[in-house]
């Protein structure tokens, strides 16, 4: 049993998939898809692979609360 990457025809094993996740390139959002800057910053920080640059879980929780705040402000600004 295997999985395909990005809907491709070639099937890879679970171990190959795990290797791809750990050693492959870090995913980036597509330029044509717009997100709040706070969202992009959170995802970039969350996906860091450099252990020296990684945030501690507590710092990530603060980032999530900041993200929720920015999202709330964006929604409030949509209300006429």
C-alpha contacts under 8 A as a table, 3 or more apart, distances in Angstrom:
res1	aa1	res2	aa2	distance
1	X	13	X	6.80
2	X	11	X	5.44
2	X	12	X	5.08
2	X	13	X	4.53
2	X	14	X	6.19
3	X	11	X	5.16
3	X	12	X	5.40
3	X	13	X	6.46
3	X	14	X	7.13
3	X	17	X	7.71
4	X	7	X	5.72
4	X	8	X	5.53
4	X	9	X	6.57
4	X	10	X	5.95
4	X	11	X	4.68
4	X	12	X	6.09
5	X	8	X	5.59
5	X	10	X	7.77
5	X	11	X	7.64
5	X	12	X	7.94
8	X	11	X	7.70
12	X	16	X	5.94
12	X	17	X	6.56
13	X	16	X	5.13
13	X	17	X	6.24
14	X	17	X	4.95
14	X	18	X	6.19
15	X	18	X	5.08
15	X	19	X	6.17
16	X	19	X	5.03
16	X	20	X	6.13
17	X	20	X	4.99
17	X	21	X	6.21
18	X	21	X	5.07
18	X	22	X	6.20
19	X	22	X	5.22
19	X	23	X	5.88
19	X	24	X	7.51
20	X	23	X	5.37
20	X	24	X	4.79
21	X	24	X	5.60
21	X	25	X	7.97
26	X	47	X	6.91
29	X	33	X	6.93
30	X	33	X	5.46
31	X	34	X	7.10
35	X	39	X	6.29
35	X	40	X	6.50
36	X	39	X	5.15
36	X	40	X	6.50
36	X	70	X	7.86
36	X	71	X	7.55
37	X	40	X	5.10
37	X	41	X	6.11
38	X	41	X	5.10
38	X	42	X	6.12
38	X	66	X	7.64
38	X	67	X	5.64
38	X	70	X	6.85
39	X	42	X	5.15
39	X	43	X	6.23
39	X	67	X	6.18
40	X	43	X	5.25
40	X	44	X	6.10
41	X	44	X	5.12
41	X	45	X	6.17
42	X	45	X	5.20
42	X	46	X	5.99
42	X	60	X	7.92
42	X	63	X	6.36
42	X	64	X	7.37
42	X	67	X	7.44
43	X	46	X	4.95
43	X	47	X	6.10
44	X	47	X	5.36
44	X	48	X	6.51
45	X	48	X	5.46
45	X	54	X	7.05
45	X	55	X	7.24
46	X	54	X	7.62
46	X	55	X	7.68
46	X	60	X	7.39
48	X	51	X	7.75
48	X	53	X	7.04
48	X	54	X	5.88
49	X	53	X	7.85
49	X	54	X	6.99
50	X	53	X	5.36
50	X	54	X	6.13
51	X	54	X	5.10
55	X	58	X	8.00
55	X	59	X	5.85
55	X	60	X	6.35
56	X	59	X	5.25
56	X	60	X	6.43
57	X	60	X	5.02
57	X	61	X	6.30
58	X	61	X	5.08
58	X	62	X	6.47
59	X	62	X	5.08
59	X	63	X	6.29
60	X	63	X	4.86
60	X	64	X	6.19
61	X	64	X	4.97
61	X	65	X	6.33
62	X	65	X	5.13
62	X	66	X	6.21
63	X	66	X	5.02
63	X	67	X	6.04
64	X	67	X	4.92
64	X	68	X	6.16
65	X	68	X	5.01
65	X	69	X	6.23
66	X	69	X	5.03
66	X	70	X	6.27
67	X	70	X	5.18
67	X	71	X	6.07
68	X	71	X	5.05
68	X	72	X	6.10
69	X	72	X	5.10
69	X	73	X	6.26
70	X	73	X	5.08
70	X	74	X	6.14
71	X	74	X	5.06
71	X	75	X	6.24
72	X	75	X	5.10
72	X	76	X	6.14
73	X	76	X	5.04
73	X	77	X	6.16
74	X	77	X	5.15
74	X	78	X	6.60
75	X	78	X	5.18
75	X	79	X	6.98
76	X	79	X	5.42
77	X	80	X	7.58
